[in-house]
C-alpha cells in the first residue's frame, strides 16, 4: 500500500498537467504571424480587381459617357436639320445642345479634379502596399532568426491589411462614382430621344385651315 502512494501521487500530478495543457488556448506566435501574413496576401489578391480598369468597368464607363454625349449632340443636330422649318423646335434643340455642352464641361472638370485623382491616388497607394508586403515577406525569416518580437511583425501585417481594405474602398468608390455619371448621361440621352420623337406642332396657318 505504501508503494502505491508515490505512484498515485505521480499519476495525479500527470493528470493535472494534462488537464492544464488541454485548457491552454494560447496560439503559437508563429501561427499568429503566418495567419496575419496570409490575410494580407488574400486582401492584396482580392483588391487587384479594384485597380484593374478593364475588369472593374472604369474604362468602359469612360468610353460610354463620351460616346453618349456625342450621340446626344448628333441626335439634336440631325433633328434640327430635318425640322428646320419648325422654328420653335430648332430653338429648343439649340437650347438643349448648349445645356449639354455646359453639363459636359462641368462633368469633365469634376472628372479631372475629383474622380480621376481619387482613383489614381488609391492605385498609387495600392502599388506601394504591394511593394511593402514583398519586403516584409523577405524580412520574415531574418526577423525570426534574429529572435525579434514576432508580435511587432504581426502588427505590421495587421496594419497593412487594414490599409489595403481602406485603399480598395477608395478605389471602388471612385469607380462607382464614375459609373453613376454614366447613368446620368444615359438619362440625358433618353430625355433627348423622347424630345425629338414628339410630333411636330402644327403652325397657326395649318390650324386655321383645319377649322
N, C-alpha and C positions, 0 to 999 in steps of 0.2 A: 504493500500500500504506500510505503514511504517513497519507493522508487517511482511510483506513478505521479506523485505530486509535481516533481520538476517537469515531467512530460506534459502534464495537463496545463501547467503554467506556460510552457513554451507554445503549446497549441493555442492557448487563449491569446497569447501575445501575437502570434501569427495571424489569428483570426481578426483581431482588432486592426492590425496593419493592413490586411487585405480589404477590410471594410473601409478604412480611411482612404486607401488608394482608389477604391471604387467610387467614392464620393468626391474625389478631386476632379473638378471640371475645368481647371485652368488649361487654356490652349497653349500648345508649344509655340514659342516666339517665332520659330522658323515657319511654322504653319501659318501663323498670322501674317507674316511678311509675304509669304507666297500667295496668300489669298488677296492681300492688298494689291500686289503686283498684277495678279490675274484680272482683278476688277478694272484696273486701268487699261490693260490690253483689250478687254472686251469693250470698254467705253470708247476707246480710240477706233476700234473696228466699226462699231455701230454709228459713230459720228462721221465716219468717212463719207457716207452718202449725203449728209447735210452739206458738205463742201464740194460736192461734185455737181457743177452747174448743169450738166447734161442730164444726170439721173434725177436731180431734185426738181426739175422743171423750170429753173431760173432762166436759162437761155430761151426755152420755149415761150415763157411769158414775155420776155423782152421782144421776141420776134412777133408774137401775136399782137401785142399792143401797138407796135409801129405799123404792122400790116392793117390793123383795124382802123387806125387813124387815117391812113392813106385811102382805105376803102370808103370811109365816110366822105372824104373830100371828093373822091371820084364820083360817088353817087350824087352828091349835091351839084357838082359841075355838069354832069350829064343831064340831070333833071332840069336844070336851069336852061340848058341849051334846047332841050326838047320842048319846053313850055315857055319859050322866050316871049310869047305874046301875052302871057299871064303876068302882068306887072307885079301884082301883089305876091304871087308865088316866087318870082325872081328875087324880089326884095327880101322875102323870108329866107330864101336859100342863101343869099349873101350874108344875112344876119347870122344864120346858123354856122356858116363857114367861118365867119370872123370869131364867133364864140368858140368853135372847135380849135381855132388857132391859139386863142388865149389859154384855153384849157391845156393844150399841148405844151405851151411854153411853161405853164405852172407845173405840169407833170414832169417835164424834163428837168426843171430846176429842183423839184423835190427828189427826183431820182439821183441827180448829180451831187446834191448836198446832203442827202439823208440816207436813202435806201442803199445805194451802191457803197458809200463809205462804211456803213454799218456792216454790210456783208463782207467787204474787203478786210476790215479790221478783225472781224471774227475769224476769217480764213487765215490771216497772218498769225493770230494767236494760236490757232489750232496747229499750224505748221511748227511753231515754236514748242508747243507741248509735245508733239511727236518727237522732236529732236531731244528734248529734255528726258523723255521716257527712255530713249535709246541710251543716253548717257547714264541714267540711274541704273538701268539694267546691267550695263557694263561694270558699274561700280559695285553692284550687288555682292559678287563673290569676294572682292577685295575687302569690302566692309565686314563680311563675315570672318574672313581670315585674320583681320586686324582686331577682331573681338570688340568691335564698336557696338554701341547700344542699338539693337535691332529695332527698337520701338521708334527711334528717330527716323530711320529709313522707311519704316511702315507709315509713319505720319506724313512723310513726304509723298508717298504714293497715294495716300488718302486725300491729301490736299490737291494733288494732280487730278484725281478722279472727279472731285467737286468742280474744279476749274474747267475740266473738259465738258461736264454737263452744262455749266453756265455758258460756255462759249458756243456749244452746239445750239443751245436755246436762242442765243443772239442771232446766229446764222439762220436758223429756221424762221425766226420772227421776221427778219429782213426778206427772206424768200416769200413768206406768206403775205407780207405787205405788198410785194410786187404782184403776186397773184391776185390780190384784192383789186389792184389797179387794173388788171386785165379784165376783171368782171365789170368794173365801172365803164371801161371803154366798150365792152360788149353791149352794155345797156345803152350807151350813146349811139352805137350802130343800129340797134333795134329801134330806137326812137326816130332816127333819120329815115330808116326804111319805111316805117309806119307813116311818116310825114309825106314822103314822095309818092306813096301808094294811094293817097287820098285823091279822089276825082277832082278835076279842075272845076273851080267855081264859074258859073255862067256869068257873063258880064250883064250890065243893065239892059243893053240892047237886045240880047237874046231872051232875057226875062220878059221884056215888053212884047216881043214877037209871039212868045208862047201864050201870053194873055190874050 
